[in-house]
Amino acid sequence: MQERDSSGTKKPLVVFAGRSNVGKSSTIRALTGVKLRVGKKPGSTRRERKVDLGPVMLVDIPGFGYMSGTSKTDIEKMKVDVIQQLEEWSEDIVLGVLVLDISIFREIAERWERRREIPIDVEFYTFLHELADNVLVVANKVDKVKKKDRHDELEFLRYKLIAAVPTVEPLIVPISASREQGIGELRAIMTEMIQATELGSPQW
């Protein structure tokens, strides 16, 4: 059910999506101060969780991909459920935020491409663009990338995203949620994007 404010009006949504174990919940906690339960195992978030930011509702949706102790059938069902839920919300999404693990993005992307498959992060980036006018990519765990390699890893990510959606220059914000690095910049960018939709300033 869509979250509503005190007047009964549906709230616009800021949706956080991403593979399991990329740090979505940790990023939201660093951004908002709200202590969502953060699991150590992949796939700890099994249902959407919401954080009221005033003019918008932030939604943390379940991660897709590998989940500890879960069958391939259930993993695929979870992905389908996530996609269907996002499609139902499409008219209410004002900002789609894709969180990924930049420290292993290249490895995963190249592995999928060797199988002649679209990397799942890239696939979901394309999907979010189909649902929302505004999409932001959060390159989490940048602290796990050697400083001398960070520019190249971010450029590799940018290249893959441009190849997927050539009409849009991807907006990528590198952060470390665990160390709260880049969180201020991410919060400022999100605030500006939400304000641009004339919804007012989010209450972080």
C-alpha positions as CSV (number, residue, x, y, z in Angstrom):
1,M,0.0,0.0,0.0
2,Q,1.2,3.5,-0.9
3,E,2.3,5.6,2.1
4,R,0.1,8.6,2.8
5,D,0.6,11.8,4.9
6,S,-1.7,13.0,7.6
7,S,-4.2,14.5,5.1
8,G,-4.5,11.1,3.3
9,T,-2.6,12.2,0.2
10,K,-0.1,9.9,-1.4
11,K,3.5,10.9,-1.0
12,P,6.0,10.9,-3.9
13,L,8.7,8.3,-3.6
14,V,12.4,8.3,-3.5
15,V,13.3,4.6,-4.2
16,F,16.6,3.0,-3.2
17,A,17.4,-0.1,-5.3
18,G,20.4,-2.3,-5.8
19,R,21.8,-5.8,-5.6
20,S,22.0,-7.6,-2.3
21,N,24.8,-6.5,0.1
22,V,25.8,-3.3,-1.7
23,G,25.0,-1.2,1.4
24,K,21.6,0.3,0.6
25,S,20.4,0.2,4.2
26,S,23.8,1.5,5.5
27,T,23.6,4.4,3.0
28,I,20.1,5.3,4.1
29,R,21.2,5.2,7.8
30,A,24.1,7.5,7.0
31,L,21.9,9.9,5.1
32,T,19.0,10.1,7.5
33,G,20.2,8.9,10.9
34,V,17.3,6.4,10.9
35,K,18.7,3.1,12.2
36,L,17.3,0.5,9.8
37,R,18.4,-3.0,10.7
38,V,21.5,-3.8,8.7
39,G,22.3,-7.4,8.2
40,K,25.7,-9.0,7.6
41,K,24.4,-11.5,5.2
42,P,23.4,-10.8,1.6
43,G,19.7,-10.3,1.2
44,S,19.0,-9.2,4.8
45,T,16.3,-6.8,3.6
46,R,13.3,-9.0,2.5
47,R,10.6,-6.3,2.3
48,E,10.5,-2.6,1.6
49,R,11.1,-0.2,4.5
50,K,10.1,3.4,4.5
51,V,11.6,6.6,6.0
52,D,9.3,9.7,6.0
53,L,11.3,12.7,4.8
54,G,8.4,15.2,4.9
55,P,7.5,16.0,1.2
56,V,8.7,12.6,0.0
57,M,8.8,9.0,1.3
58,L,12.2,7.2,1.0
59,V,11.8,3.5,0.3
60,D,14.4,0.9,0.7
61,I,13.4,-2.1,-1.4
62,P,14.7,-5.6,-1.1
63,G,18.0,-6.3,-2.8
64,F,18.1,-8.6,-5.9
65,G,20.6,-11.2,-6.8
66,Y,22.4,-13.6,-4.4
67,M,20.8,-14.1,-1.0
68,S,22.3,-16.3,1.7
69,G,20.4,-19.5,2.3
70,T,17.9,-18.8,-0.5
71,S,17.2,-21.0,-3.5
72,K,17.6,-19.8,-7.1
73,T,13.8,-20.0,-7.6
74,D,13.1,-17.8,-4.6
75,I,15.8,-15.3,-5.7
76,E,14.3,-15.0,-9.1
77,K,10.8,-14.6,-7.5
78,M,12.2,-11.8,-5.3
79,K,13.6,-10.0,-8.4
80,V,10.2,-10.3,-10.2
81,D,8.4,-9.1,-7.1
82,V,10.7,-6.0,-6.8
83,I,10.2,-5.2,-10.5
84,Q,6.4,-5.5,-10.3
85,Q,6.3,-3.3,-7.2
86,L,8.4,-0.6,-8.8
87,E,6.1,-0.7,-11.9
88,E,3.1,-0.2,-9.7
89,W,4.8,2.8,-8.0
90,S,6.1,4.2,-11.3
91,E,3.8,7.3,-11.4
92,D,4.8,8.2,-7.8
93,I,8.6,7.8,-8.1
94,V,10.3,11.2,-8.3
95,L,13.9,9.9,-7.9
96,G,15.4,6.5,-8.4
97,V,18.6,5.8,-6.5
98,L,20.7,2.8,-7.7
99,V,23.3,1.8,-5.1
100,L,26.1,-0.4,-6.2
101,D,29.5,-1.7,-4.9
102,I,32.1,0.1,-6.9
103,S,34.9,-2.1,-5.5
104,I,33.6,-5.2,-7.3
105,F,31.5,-3.6,-10.1
106,R,34.1,-4.2,-12.8
107,E,34.6,-7.9,-11.8
108,I,30.9,-8.6,-11.8
109,A,30.2,-6.7,-15.1
110,E,33.0,-8.5,-16.9
111,R,31.8,-11.9,-15.5
112,W,28.2,-11.3,-16.8
113,E,29.5,-10.0,-20.2
114,R,31.6,-13.2,-20.6
115,R,28.3,-15.0,-20.4
116,R,26.9,-12.6,-23.0
117,E,24.5,-11.2,-20.4
118,I,23.8,-7.6,-19.4
119,P,25.3,-7.0,-15.9
120,I,22.4,-6.8,-13.4
121,D,23.5,-3.4,-12.1
122,V,23.4,-2.0,-15.6
123,E,20.1,-3.7,-16.3
124,F,18.5,-2.1,-13.3
125,Y,19.9,1.3,-14.2
126,T,18.1,1.0,-17.5
127,F,14.9,-0.1,-15.8
128,L,15.0,2.8,-13.3
129,H,15.3,5.2,-16.3
130,E,12.1,3.7,-17.7
131,L,10.3,4.4,-14.5
132,A,11.7,7.8,-13.3
133,D,12.7,11.1,-14.8
134,N,15.5,11.4,-12.3
135,V,18.1,8.6,-11.6
136,L,21.1,8.9,-9.3
137,V,23.9,6.3,-9.0
138,V,25.6,5.8,-5.7
139,A,29.0,4.1,-6.0
140,N,29.3,2.8,-2.5
141,K,32.4,1.2,-0.8
142,V,34.8,3.5,-2.6
143,D,37.1,3.2,0.4
144,K,37.8,-0.4,-0.7
145,V,39.2,0.8,-4.0
146,K,42.9,1.9,-4.0
147,K,43.1,5.7,-4.4
148,K,45.1,5.4,-7.6
149,D,42.4,3.2,-9.1
150,R,39.3,5.1,-8.1
151,H,39.2,7.4,-11.2
152,D,39.5,4.4,-13.6
153,E,36.9,2.4,-11.7
154,L,34.4,5.3,-11.8
155,E,35.1,5.9,-15.5
156,F,34.5,2.2,-16.2
157,L,31.2,2.5,-14.5
158,R,30.3,5.7,-16.3
159,Y,31.2,4.0,-19.7
160,K,28.9,1.0,-19.0
161,L,26.0,3.3,-17.9
162,I,26.3,5.5,-21.0
163,A,26.4,2.4,-23.2
164,A,23.1,1.3,-21.6
165,V,21.3,4.7,-21.7
166,P,23.2,6.8,-24.3
167,T,20.8,9.8,-24.1
168,V,21.7,10.6,-20.5
169,E,25.0,11.5,-18.8
170,P,24.9,9.4,-15.6
171,L,25.1,11.2,-12.3
172,I,27.4,9.1,-10.1
173,V,28.2,10.0,-6.5
174,P,31.1,7.9,-4.9
175,I,30.6,7.3,-1.1
176,S,31.6,5.0,1.7
177,A,28.5,4.5,3.8
178,S,30.4,2.7,6.5
179,R,32.8,5.5,6.9
180,E,30.3,8.2,6.1
181,Q,32.5,9.6,3.4
182,G,30.7,11.6,0.6
183,I,27.4,11.5,2.5
184,G,27.1,15.3,2.8
185,E,27.6,15.6,-1.0
186,L,25.0,12.8,-1.7
187,R,22.5,14.5,0.7
188,A,23.0,17.9,-1.0
189,I,22.6,16.4,-4.5
190,M,19.4,14.5,-3.5
191,T,18.0,17.6,-1.9
192,E,18.6,19.7,-5.0
193,M,17.0,17.0,-7.2
194,I,13.9,16.7,-5.0
195,Q,13.6,20.5,-4.8
196,A,13.7,20.7,-8.6
197,T,10.4,18.8,-8.7
198,E,8.9,21.6,-6.6
199,L,8.1,19.3,-3.7
200,G,10.1,21.3,-1.1
201,S,13.2,20.3,0.9
202,P,13.4,16.8,2.4
203,Q,13.6,16.7,6.2
204,W,16.8,14.7,6.7
